[in-house]
Amino acid sequence: MEKSFKKSEKLYEAGLVHLVGAVNSPVRAFKSVGGNPLFIKKAKGSTIIDADGNRYVDYVLSYGPMILGHRHKKVQKAILKALKNGYSFGASSEDEIKLAKIIVDAFPSTDKVRFVNSGTEAVFSAIRLARAFAGKDKIIKFSGCYHGHSDSLLVAAGSGLATLSIPGSKGVPADAVKDTLIAEYNNIESVKQLIAQHKDIAAVIIEPVAGNMGVVLPKDNFLKEMKVLLEENNILLIADEVMTGFRSKFGGAIDFFDVKPDIVCLGKVIGGGFPVGAYAARNEIMEMVSPLGPVYQAGTLSGNPIAMASGIATLKELKKQNPYKQFELNAQRLEQIIMDAAKENGIDVVVNRFGSMINPFFTKKEVTDFKSAQTSDTEAFGIFFWELIQQGLFIPPSQFESWFLSSAITEEDFEKTNKAINAAMKKVALSR
Ligand SMILES: *Cc1c(COP(=O)(O)O)cnc(C)c1O
């Protein structure tokens, strides 16, 4: 029986009146898969439930933060406890120290942390800090990497922008991006060239494993070679681990490639569903930040006590569960399900994955950068997406977003997933 979306449709109509496109973040509008967006009523564990009461195995997980699944008992308890003490103080509280300690212990190249309220804020603050520390203005970013929506980083910026096919954004002055240089992911030559052409490069920012053009892994020694090159030229490396932090190990994805970043940006998982971002670095760099140094950066709600409690409880439970081996096995299993279903139905699919991040590209080309990601058949993805919805699977409504695994996934979820993916691949085959 076809699912009914009557209530979501009604809410969408109502939402259009006083919200922009009825959403507060563009990918939620389902533009790239067509049709109306779902409205969500609640979620628990690995399951998310829409306004009409339809249940889905959740592979979106709020785009990463809900790594333990929704409303984990221990996290909920910590949040409720914190709520009783007050919501915001405008002064420091002990939990900020605790969360900072957990982060610094997990990221060996860092000594100090500054908390902010989002990944976007973490990254643009880190860029300011890098420029101040290096005494230079230019930065290099990679095509297809997304680092939040601040002006200077809103060029060649992956998923949201990729599927809308706009190169940047209106309203960003040319001057704001004139110091942002663009290199190709997995192409060390493109970095070398920029360094040869420009003398005043402060930093390179990268997603160590890219997750905003679909999942794209760094090749062989790409990160390592780049780090050597940067050291030779006195250029800082900023690892944007907003998505990857605590996702594939208790710490940063960059550790897998044996590279030490100068500054790390975090978000998503470290708030466990609450708005938390952070940037962290060694003392020498962090001491540039106000009140210790001349780089100004502030926030009324930064280090919010409820958000800190959620972050601490999430990371503590994550450390205890240590689900990373299981993530690897589950991602492997999911890949197998997808590849088998694709083969059975004669559909070209390439699956990229890293730890608990995975996604299938509807292409036959190996996906190693933004350009190869773009060879995907987004129309096929749209058909695939909607059949998965019918079958009770919630995946990101874009070919260029990673799916996420949580530690709450069950055997039953896997059975449902297997059935759904087979039905959806069949639907794609029938559409041809
Ligand atoms: C999500 C994300 C951001 C932006 O974080 P927000 O909390 O959405 O502002 C920045 N960088 C990366 C790599 C991300 O995945």
The ligand as a MOL file (V3000), in Angstrom:
LIG
                    3D

  0  0  0     0  0            999 V3000
M  V30 BEGIN CTAB
M  V30 COUNTS 15 15 0 0 0
M  V30 BEGIN ATOM
M  V30 1 C 28.0180 20.3140 8.1210 0
M  V30 2 C 29.3680 20.8120 7.7880 0
M  V30 3 C 29.7470 22.1470 8.0370 0
M  V30 4 C 28.7810 23.1870 8.5240 0
M  V30 5 O 28.2640 22.9100 9.7680 0
M  V30 6 P 26.8820 23.6080 10.2170 0
M  V30 7 O 26.6960 23.1450 11.6170 0
M  V30 8 O 25.8460 23.0980 9.2570 0
M  V30 9 O 27.0710 25.0620 10.0990 0
M  V30 10 C 31.0530 22.5030 7.7990 0
M  V30 11 N 31.9470 21.6220 7.3330 0
M  V30 12 C 31.6230 20.3360 7.0650 0
M  V30 13 C 32.6580 19.4060 6.5690 0
M  V30 14 C 30.3120 19.9090 7.2660 0
M  V30 15 O 29.9820 18.6440 6.9540 0
M  V30 END ATOM
M  V30 BEGIN BOND
M  V30 1 1 1 2
M  V30 2 1 2 3
M  V30 3 2 2 14
M  V30 4 1 3 4
M  V30 5 2 3 10
M  V30 6 1 4 5
M  V30 7 1 5 6
M  V30 8 2 6 7
M  V30 9 1 6 8
M  V30 10 1 6 9
M  V30 11 1 10 11
M  V30 12 2 11 12
M  V30 13 1 12 13
M  V30 14 1 12 14
M  V30 15 1 14 15
M  V30 END BOND
M  V30 END CTAB
M  END
